[in-house]
Amino acid sequence: MAKFKKILLTGINGQVGNALYPKLGALGEVIALDRSQLDLADADAIRGLVQSIKPDLIINPAAYTAVDKAESEPELAYAINAIAPRVLAQEAAKLGALLVHYSTDYVFDGSKASPYVETDTPNPLGVYGATKLAGEQAILATGASHLIFRTSWVYGAYGKNFLRTIIRLAAERDRLTIVADQFGSPTSSLSISDATISALKNWDESKNGLYHLVNTGETSWHGFAREIVARYSELQAEKNWPSLKTAVENVSGITTAEYPTPAKRPANSRMEVAKLANNLGVTLLPWQLALEKVLTHSDFDLAATA
Ligand SMILES: NC(=O)c1ccc[n+]([C@@H]2O[C@H](COP(=O)([O-])OP(=O)(O)OC[C@H]3O[C@@H](n4cnc5c(N)ncnc54)[C@H](OP(=O)(O)O)[C@@H]3O)[C@@H](O)[C@H]2O)c1
């Protein structure tokens, strides 16, 4: 039975929005919007739209996600990542609606030696992380019912992401060099969408809060790239995919210092997920199994990757 009357979903063309959309029908009537239907940089447009639709659940996976570009577009990133969630939360509070919002491991500076818990003090290293943190804080300040899910290293069959980039590069080149001194949990958009649906099924007001939501286990970007090349190579003949030029032993590690980027990234992105399991009864797959699931999923579109 539907738990919500009207669900407003933003960012339908993003990785998480795209994975969520087909699953939300089980929870209620879905109104899904892309950027052309709702520009999150326009606060008045957000207010007008939410007031006319009157949803009892708002899910906001849309965000300014270009981590490096954000360094030169801080105002736009702030409008989309901080002001828009504040306005969505203010409108949700007026309607008595629940707001589901996503945030990031990049709210942390990565200096902690162990996985981050929700109560650890954030200290973003770049504009993207700072604007996402401002979005979290703005939602909390409104008093709206909320689930804020901090996730990390998002990839999937669809969209611009590390999985698809590595397969493309490994098809073109003999060897790859990938950063090996940043550690975190690759998390599939499929896992995020499944976990969101499970959390919503188990949600009541007492479960409102900020949660870390990532596939379990940890690796470096180098470890993730090696696993992608290894698993792809194993599946390649069976799936009739184009072969790769890069052998797994030719995926080498480099340091962050050897791969400078405009935005600094945390060396430790690992996040503890016990709160999500304990309060909402939601557990995610180990990251290697989640990757396997994406590669073998019928939606995996290699044509768009190669
Ligand atoms: N990607 C990651 O590695 C990662 C890591 C940690 C946390 N997160 C968080 O997880 C959530 C989902 O990320 P994702 O990977 O699914 O992001 P994504 O694939 O980059 O999708 C973001 C979506 O936001 C939309 N958008 C951007 N500006 C907009 C605007 N002004 N108005 C309306 N829509 C706008 C984009 O629209 P267009 O399609 O038109 O561009 C896109 O559909 C975000 O909150 C993100 O911050 C992501």
The ligand as an ORCA input file, in Angstrom:
! r2SCAN-3c Opt
* xyz 0 1
  N      28.505     11.689     -7.551
  C      29.187     11.418     -6.438
  O      30.266     10.821     -6.455
  C      28.609     11.803     -5.094
  C      29.374     11.554     -3.939
  C      28.834     11.897     -2.698
  C      27.583     12.472     -2.625
  N      26.885     12.721     -3.760
  C      25.572     13.370     -3.624
  O      24.593     12.434     -4.030
  C      23.493     13.132     -4.657
  C      23.221     12.521     -6.017
  O      24.388     12.664     -6.814
  P      24.469     12.090     -8.294
  O      25.784     11.412     -8.431
  O      23.207     11.368     -8.633
  O      24.554     13.466     -9.095
  P      24.528     13.700    -10.675
  O      24.513     12.401    -11.393
  O      25.599     14.686    -10.964
  O      23.112     14.363    -10.885
  C      22.822     15.633    -10.369
  C      21.527     16.081    -10.977
  O      21.281     17.393    -10.489
  C      20.748     18.144    -11.547
  N      20.951     19.563    -11.392
  C      22.115     20.260    -11.359
  N      21.873     21.570    -11.293
  C      20.527     21.712    -11.277
  C      19.653     22.834    -11.229
  N      20.115     24.093    -11.192
  N      18.326     22.599    -11.223
  C      17.834     21.361    -11.288
  N      18.591     20.257    -11.357
  C      19.929     20.445    -11.348
  C      21.498     17.657    -12.774
  O      20.735     18.020    -13.906
  P      21.292     17.824    -15.404
  O      21.127     16.341    -15.686
  O      20.399     18.677    -16.215
  O      22.715     18.260    -15.380
  C      21.559     16.159    -12.508
  O      20.430     15.505    -13.029
  C      23.887     14.595     -4.669
  O      23.353     15.234     -3.543
  C      25.398     14.577     -4.522
  O      25.880     15.763     -3.924
  C      27.360     12.383     -4.984
*
